[in-house]
């Protein structure tokens, strides 16, 4: 499973998602959309974080822990 967090500098919601994934022992990649704006062509998020699971944008913003677990099948 490949998980990516689309983030921006000083994003408090992004930190919350990172903490949830760390607690679930899920590996993820951080992609700063301000340094990699091309990613927004593929995943057009209007606010961070964007959570991409296996190439599909699943969440924009901070999901509940339960919703995140469901999408991760854990």
Backbone atoms as SQL, in Angstrom:
CREATE TABLE atoms (id INTEGER PRIMARY KEY, chain TEXT, resi INTEGER, resn TEXT, atom TEXT, x REAL, y REAL, z REAL);
INSERT INTO atoms VALUES
  (1, 'A', 1, 'UNK', 'N', 0.841, -1.172, 0.000),
  (2, 'A', 1, 'UNK', 'CA', 0.000, 0.000, 0.000),
  (3, 'A', 1, 'UNK', 'C', 0.890, 1.242, 0.000),
  (4, 'A', 2, 'UNK', 'N', 0.521, 2.197, -0.820),
  (5, 'A', 2, 'UNK', 'CA', 1.286, 3.438, -0.893),
  (6, 'A', 2, 'UNK', 'C', 0.406, 4.589, -0.408),
  (7, 'A', 3, 'UNK', 'N', 0.893, 5.289, 0.610),
  (8, 'A', 3, 'UNK', 'CA', 0.164, 6.411, 1.184),
  (9, 'A', 3, 'UNK', 'C', 1.010, 7.672, 1.014),
  (10, 'A', 4, 'UNK', 'N', 0.368, 8.728, 0.529),
  (11, 'A', 4, 'UNK', 'CA', 1.041, 10.018, 0.371),
  (12, 'A', 4, 'UNK', 'C', 0.200, 11.085, 1.067),
  (13, 'A', 5, 'UNK', 'N', 0.896, 12.006, 1.734),
  (14, 'A', 5, 'UNK', 'CA', 0.219, 13.152, 2.319),
  (15, 'A', 5, 'UNK', 'C', 0.657, 14.375, 1.528),
  (16, 'A', 6, 'UNK', 'N', -0.317, 15.049, 0.923),
  (17, 'A', 6, 'UNK', 'CA', -0.043, 16.287, 0.200),
  (18, 'A', 6, 'UNK', 'C', -0.120, 17.400, 1.234),
  (19, 'A', 7, 'UNK', 'N', 0.991, 18.082, 1.435),
  (20, 'A', 7, 'UNK', 'CA', 1.107, 19.004, 2.548),
  (21, 'A', 7, 'UNK', 'C', 1.550, 20.386, 2.108),
  (22, 'A', 8, 'UNK', 'N', 1.421, 21.335, 3.009),
  (23, 'A', 8, 'UNK', 'CA', 1.929, 22.689, 2.829),
  (24, 'A', 8, 'UNK', 'C', 2.707, 23.046, 4.089),
  (25, 'A', 9, 'UNK', 'N', 3.593, 24.037, 4.015),
  (26, 'A', 9, 'UNK', 'CA', 4.362, 24.410, 5.210),
  (27, 'A', 9, 'UNK', 'C', 3.437, 24.830, 6.358),
  (28, 'A', 10, 'UNK', 'N', 3.801, 24.441, 7.562),
  (29, 'A', 10, 'UNK', 'CA', 3.078, 24.807, 8.790),
  (30, 'A', 10, 'UNK', 'C', 1.626, 24.360, 8.794),
  (31, 'A', 11, 'UNK', 'N', 1.342, 23.232, 8.195),
  (32, 'A', 11, 'UNK', 'CA', -0.028, 22.702, 8.112),
  (33, 'A', 11, 'UNK', 'C', -0.329, 21.889, 9.366),
  (34, 'A', 12, 'UNK', 'N', -1.193, 22.426, 10.230),
  (35, 'A', 12, 'UNK', 'CA', -1.503, 21.722, 11.481),
  (36, 'A', 12, 'UNK', 'C', -2.305, 20.450, 11.222),
  (37, 'A', 13, 'UNK', 'N', -3.201, 20.484, 10.240),
  (38, 'A', 13, 'UNK', 'CA', -3.960, 19.291, 9.892),
  (39, 'A', 13, 'UNK', 'C', -3.063, 18.179, 9.371),
  (40, 'A', 14, 'UNK', 'N', -2.033, 18.560, 8.637),
  (41, 'A', 14, 'UNK', 'CA', -1.085, 17.583, 8.103),
  (42, 'A', 14, 'UNK', 'C', -0.384, 16.864, 9.259),
  (43, 'A', 15, 'UNK', 'N', -0.008, 17.626, 10.280),
  (44, 'A', 15, 'UNK', 'CA', 0.656, 17.039, 11.445),
  (45, 'A', 15, 'UNK', 'C', -0.271, 16.042, 12.148),
  (46, 'A', 16, 'UNK', 'N', -1.560, 16.356, 12.208),
  (47, 'A', 16, 'UNK', 'CA', -2.528, 15.440, 12.834),
  (48, 'A', 16, 'UNK', 'C', -2.597, 14.125, 12.058),
  (49, 'A', 17, 'UNK', 'N', -2.629, 14.233, 10.727),
  (50, 'A', 17, 'UNK', 'CA', -2.700, 13.026, 9.893),
  (51, 'A', 17, 'UNK', 'C', -1.412, 12.210, 10.034),
  (52, 'A', 18, 'UNK', 'N', -0.263, 12.894, 10.049),
  (53, 'A', 18, 'UNK', 'CA', 1.012, 12.194, 10.229),
  (54, 'A', 18, 'UNK', 'C', 1.010, 11.429, 11.549),
  (55, 'A', 19, 'UNK', 'N', 0.528, 12.070, 12.612),
  (56, 'A', 19, 'UNK', 'CA', 0.498, 11.429, 13.930),
  (57, 'A', 19, 'UNK', 'C', -0.400, 10.195, 13.906),
  (58, 'A', 20, 'UNK', 'N', -1.584, 10.312, 13.277),
  (59, 'A', 20, 'UNK', 'CA', -2.483, 9.156, 13.196),
  (60, 'A', 20, 'UNK', 'C', -1.824, 7.997, 12.461),
  (61, 'A', 21, 'UNK', 'N', -1.193, 8.298, 11.328),
  (62, 'A', 21, 'UNK', 'CA', -0.549, 7.243, 10.547),
  (63, 'A', 21, 'UNK', 'C', 0.626, 6.637, 11.300),
  (64, 'A', 22, 'UNK', 'N', 1.387, 7.478, 12.018),
  (65, 'A', 22, 'UNK', 'CA', 2.502, 6.964, 12.825),
  (66, 'A', 22, 'UNK', 'C', 1.980, 6.003, 13.889),
  (67, 'A', 23, 'UNK', 'N', 0.887, 6.385, 14.547),
  (68, 'A', 23, 'UNK', 'CA', 0.311, 5.535, 15.589),
  (69, 'A', 23, 'UNK', 'C', -0.208, 4.217, 15.019),
  (70, 'A', 24, 'UNK', 'N', -0.653, 4.246, 13.760),
  (71, 'A', 24, 'UNK', 'CA', -1.145, 3.026, 13.101),
  (72, 'A', 24, 'UNK', 'C', 0.003, 2.239, 12.462),
  (73, 'A', 25, 'UNK', 'N', 1.211, 2.749, 12.570),
  (74, 'A', 25, 'UNK', 'CA', 2.406, 2.113, 11.974),
  (75, 'A', 25, 'UNK', 'C', 2.292, 1.988, 10.461),
  (76, 'A', 26, 'UNK', 'N', 1.722, 3.036, 9.830),
  (77, 'A', 26, 'UNK', 'CA', 1.573, 3.081, 8.376),
  (78, 'A', 26, 'UNK', 'C', 2.663, 3.992, 7.810),
  (79, 'A', 27, 'UNK', 'N', 3.418, 3.481, 6.858),
  (80, 'A', 27, 'UNK', 'CA', 4.449, 4.306, 6.206),
  (81, 'A', 27, 'UNK', 'C', 3.780, 5.218, 5.184),
  (82, 'A', 28, 'UNK', 'N', 4.340, 6.408, 5.020),
  (83, 'A', 28, 'UNK', 'CA', 3.775, 7.372, 4.082),
  (84, 'A', 28, 'UNK', 'C', 4.875, 8.278, 3.553),
  (85, 'A', 29, 'UNK', 'N', 4.581, 8.926, 2.446),
  (86, 'A', 29, 'UNK', 'CA', 5.477, 9.923, 1.866),
  (87, 'A', 29, 'UNK', 'C', 4.824, 11.281, 2.028),
  (88, 'A', 30, 'UNK', 'N', 5.622, 12.278, 2.368),
  (89, 'A', 30, 'UNK', 'CA', 5.135, 13.654, 2.434),
  (90, 'A', 30, 'UNK', 'C', 5.480, 14.345, 1.127),
  (91, 'A', 31, 'UNK', 'N', 4.514, 15.011, 0.539),
  (92, 'A', 31, 'UNK', 'CA', 4.754, 15.768, -0.690),
  (93, 'A', 31, 'UNK', 'C', 4.321, 17.207, -0.435),
  (94, 'A', 32, 'UNK', 'N', 5.292, 18.103, -0.417),
  (95, 'A', 32, 'UNK', 'CA', 5.009, 19.525, -0.219),
  (96, 'A', 32, 'UNK', 'C', 4.533, 20.100, -1.548),
  (97, 'A', 33, 'UNK', 'N', 3.248, 20.466, -1.617),
  (98, 'A', 33, 'UNK', 'CA', 2.693, 20.941, -2.889),
  (99, 'A', 33, 'UNK', 'C', 3.235, 22.309, -3.287),
  (100, 'A', 34, 'UNK', 'N', 3.816, 23.053, -2.332),
  (101, 'A', 34, 'UNK', 'CA', 4.404, 24.342, -2.699),
  (102, 'A', 34, 'UNK', 'C', 5.729, 24.146, -3.428),
  (103, 'A', 35, 'UNK', 'N', 6.385, 23.001, -3.190),
  (104, 'A', 35, 'UNK', 'CA', 7.646, 22.699, -3.877),
  (105, 'A', 35, 'UNK', 'C', 7.428, 21.796, -5.081),
  (106, 'A', 36, 'UNK', 'N', 6.245, 21.203, -5.172),
  (107, 'A', 36, 'UNK', 'CA', 5.930, 20.269, -6.253),
  (108, 'A', 36, 'UNK', 'C', 4.519, 20.573, -6.773),
  (109, 'A', 37, 'UNK', 'N', 4.316, 21.778, -7.341),
  (110, 'A', 37, 'UNK', 'CA', 2.964, 22.171, -7.759),
  (111, 'A', 37, 'UNK', 'C', 2.366, 21.290, -8.854),
  (112, 'A', 38, 'UNK', 'N', 3.185, 20.558, -9.594),
  (113, 'A', 38, 'UNK', 'CA', 2.670, 19.671, -10.643),
  (114, 'A', 38, 'UNK', 'C', 1.736, 18.603, -10.069),
  (115, 'A', 39, 'UNK', 'N', 1.969, 18.226, -8.819),
  (116, 'A', 39, 'UNK', 'CA', 1.130, 17.192, -8.199),
  (117, 'A', 39, 'UNK', 'C', -0.326, 17.658, -8.117),
  (118, 'A', 40, 'UNK', 'N', -0.527, 18.976, -8.077),
  (119, 'A', 40, 'UNK', 'CA', -1.892, 19.511, -8.002),
  (120, 'A', 40, 'UNK', 'C', -2.667, 19.311, -9.293),
  (121, 'A', 41, 'UNK', 'N', -1.952, 19.083, -10.392),
  (122, 'A', 41, 'UNK', 'CA', -2.628, 18.769, -11.651),
  (123, 'A', 41, 'UNK', 'C', -3.278, 17.387, -11.564),
  (124, 'A', 42, 'UNK', 'N', -2.614, 16.478, -10.865),
  (125, 'A', 42, 'UNK', 'CA', -3.141, 15.119, -10.711),
  (126, 'A', 42, 'UNK', 'C', -4.151, 15.036, -9.566),
  (127, 'A', 43, 'UNK', 'N', -3.837, 15.738, -8.467),
  (128, 'A', 43, 'UNK', 'CA', -4.698, 15.724, -7.277),
  (129, 'A', 43, 'UNK', 'C', -5.047, 17.170, -6.918),
  (130, 'A', 44, 'UNK', 'N', -6.105, 17.713, -7.496),
  (131, 'A', 44, 'UNK', 'CA', -6.431, 19.136, -7.299),
  (132, 'A', 44, 'UNK', 'C', -7.083, 19.411, -5.934),
  (133, 'A', 45, 'UNK', 'N', -6.249, 19.516, -4.910),
  (134, 'A', 45, 'UNK', 'CA', -6.784, 19.822, -3.583),
  (135, 'A', 45, 'UNK', 'C', -6.848, 21.332, -3.402),
  (136, 'A', 46, 'UNK', 'N', -7.848, 21.795, -2.677),
  (137, 'A', 46, 'UNK', 'CA', -7.986, 23.222, -2.393),
  (138, 'A', 46, 'UNK', 'C', -7.468, 23.563, -1.006),
  (139, 'A', 47, 'UNK', 'N', -7.364, 22.552, -0.153),
  (140, 'A', 47, 'UNK', 'CA', -6.786, 22.763, 1.168),
  (141, 'A', 47, 'UNK', 'C', -6.022, 21.507, 1.561),
  (142, 'A', 48, 'UNK', 'N', -5.016, 21.706, 2.389),
  (143, 'A', 48, 'UNK', 'CA', -4.191, 20.588, 2.840),
  (144, 'A', 48, 'UNK', 'C', -4.726, 20.097, 4.187),
  (145, 'A', 49, 'UNK', 'N', -4.498, 18.862, 4.521),
  (146, 'A', 49, 'UNK', 'CA', -3.785, 17.853, 3.743),
  (147, 'A', 49, 'UNK', 'C', -4.688, 17.150, 2.735),
  (148, 'A', 50, 'UNK', 'N', -4.036, 16.623, 1.732),
  (149, 'A', 50, 'UNK', 'CA', -4.699, 15.688, 0.837),
  (150, 'A', 50, 'UNK', 'C', -4.093, 14.328, 1.144),
  (151, 'A', 51, 'UNK', 'N', -4.912, 13.302, 1.208),
  (152, 'A', 51, 'UNK', 'CA', -4.392, 11.968, 1.506),
  (153, 'A', 51, 'UNK', 'C', -4.657, 11.081, 0.304),
  (154, 'A', 52, 'UNK', 'N', -3.568, 10.585, -0.275),
  (155, 'A', 52, 'UNK', 'CA', -3.625, 9.738, -1.462),
  (156, 'A', 52, 'UNK', 'C', -3.259, 8.315, -1.042),
  (157, 'A', 53, 'UNK', 'N', -4.152, 7.371, -1.341),
  (158, 'A', 53, 'UNK', 'CA', -3.903, 5.972, -1.013),
  (159, 'A', 53, 'UNK', 'C', -3.936, 5.183, -2.312),
  (160, 'A', 54, 'UNK', 'N', -2.810, 4.541, -2.610),
  (161, 'A', 54, 'UNK', 'CA', -2.677, 3.738, -3.840),
  (162, 'A', 54, 'UNK', 'C', -3.079, 4.522, -5.086),
  (163, 'A', 55, 'UNK', 'N', -2.624, 5.774, -5.159),
  (164, 'A', 55, 'UNK', 'CA', -2.831, 6.577, -6.358),
  (165, 'A', 55, 'UNK', 'C', -4.181, 7.260, -6.459),
  (166, 'A', 56, 'UNK', 'N', -5.021, 7.140, -5.433),
  (167, 'A', 56, 'UNK', 'CA', -6.351, 7.752, -5.471),
  (168, 'A', 56, 'UNK', 'C', -6.483, 8.746, -4.321),
  (169, 'A', 57, 'UNK', 'N', -6.912, 9.961, -4.649),
  (170, 'A', 57, 'UNK', 'CA', -7.140, 10.967, -3.616),
  (171, 'A', 57, 'UNK', 'C', -8.356, 10.535, -2.801),
  (172, 'A', 58, 'UNK', 'N', -8.132, 10.171, -1.547),
  (173, 'A', 58, 'UNK', 'CA', -9.205, 9.647, -0.700),
  (174, 'A', 58, 'UNK', 'C', -9.783, 10.698, 0.245),
  (175, 'A', 59, 'UNK', 'N', -8.946, 11.632, 0.697),
  (176, 'A', 59, 'UNK', 'CA', -9.401, 12.643, 1.647),
  (177, 'A', 59, 'UNK', 'C', -8.778, 13.995, 1.345),
  (178, 'A', 60, 'UNK', 'N', -9.545, 15.036, 1.571),
  (179, 'A', 60, 'UNK', 'CA', -9.022, 16.401, 1.616),
  (180, 'A', 60, 'UNK', 'C', -9.394, 16.907, 2.997),
  (181, 'A', 61, 'UNK', 'N', -8.392, 17.356, 3.738),
  (182, 'A', 61, 'UNK', 'CA', -8.638, 17.728, 5.124),
  (183, 'A', 61, 'UNK', 'C', -8.340, 16.541, 6.025),
  (184, 'A', 62, 'UNK', 'N', -8.609, 16.712, 7.310),
  (185, 'A', 62, 'UNK', 'CA', -8.291, 15.673, 8.289),
  (186, 'A', 62, 'UNK', 'C', -9.494, 14.740, 8.462),
  (187, 'A', 63, 'UNK', 'N', -9.323, 13.470, 8.096),
  (188, 'A', 63, 'UNK', 'CA', -10.427, 12.525, 8.277),
  (189, 'A', 63, 'UNK', 'C', -10.501, 12.055, 9.728),
  (190, 'A', 64, 'UNK', 'N', -11.606, 11.444, 10.081),
  (191, 'A', 64, 'UNK', 'CA', -11.668, 10.817, 11.402),
  (192, 'A', 64, 'UNK', 'C', -10.756, 9.600, 11.381),
  (193, 'A', 65, 'UNK', 'N', -10.315, 9.209, 12.550),
  (194, 'A', 65, 'UNK', 'CA', -9.443, 8.027, 12.661),
  (195, 'A', 65, 'UNK', 'C', -10.154, 6.805, 12.076),
  (196, 'A', 66, 'UNK', 'N', -11.468, 6.674, 12.349),
  (197, 'A', 66, 'UNK', 'CA', -12.223, 5.513, 11.856),
  (198, 'A', 66, 'UNK', 'C', -12.313, 5.509, 10.332),
  (199, 'A', 67, 'UNK', 'N', -12.581, 6.677, 9.735),
  (200, 'A', 67, 'UNK', 'CA', -12.651, 6.742, 8.266),
  (201, 'A', 67, 'UNK', 'C', -11.307, 6.396, 7.645),
  (202, 'A', 68, 'UNK', 'N', -10.234, 6.878, 8.260),
  (203, 'A', 68, 'UNK', 'CA', -8.895, 6.593, 7.747),
  (204, 'A', 68, 'UNK', 'C', -8.608, 5.101, 7.841),
  (205, 'A', 69, 'UNK', 'N', -8.947, 4.496, 8.970),
  (206, 'A', 69, 'UNK', 'CA', -8.726, 3.054, 9.137),
  (207, 'A', 69, 'UNK', 'C', -9.499, 2.257, 8.085),
  (208, 'A', 70, 'UNK', 'N', -10.738, 2.669, 7.802),
  (209, 'A', 70, 'UNK', 'CA', -11.545, 1.953, 6.805),
  (210, 'A', 70, 'UNK', 'C', -10.860, 1.994, 5.440),
  (211, 'A', 71, 'UNK', 'N', -10.378, 3.167, 5.049),
  (212, 'A', 71, 'UNK', 'CA', -9.726, 3.297, 3.739),
  (213, 'A', 71, 'UNK', 'C', -8.422, 2.504, 3.682),
  (214, 'A', 72, 'UNK', 'N', -7.775, 2.351, 4.839),
  (215, 'A', 72, 'UNK', 'CA', -6.502, 1.608, 4.903),
  (216, 'A', 72, 'UNK', 'C', -6.736, 0.123, 5.133),
  (217, 'A', 73, 'UNK', 'N', -7.999, -0.266, 5.310),
  (218, 'A', 73, 'UNK', 'CA', -8.344, -1.667, 5.574),
  (219, 'A', 73, 'UNK', 'C', -7.663, -2.211, 6.822),
  (220, 'A', 74, 'UNK', 'N', -7.694, -1.415, 7.903),
  (221, 'A', 74, 'UNK', 'CA', -7.140, -1.908, 9.179),
  (222, 'A', 74, 'UNK', 'C', -8.170, -1.738, 10.288);
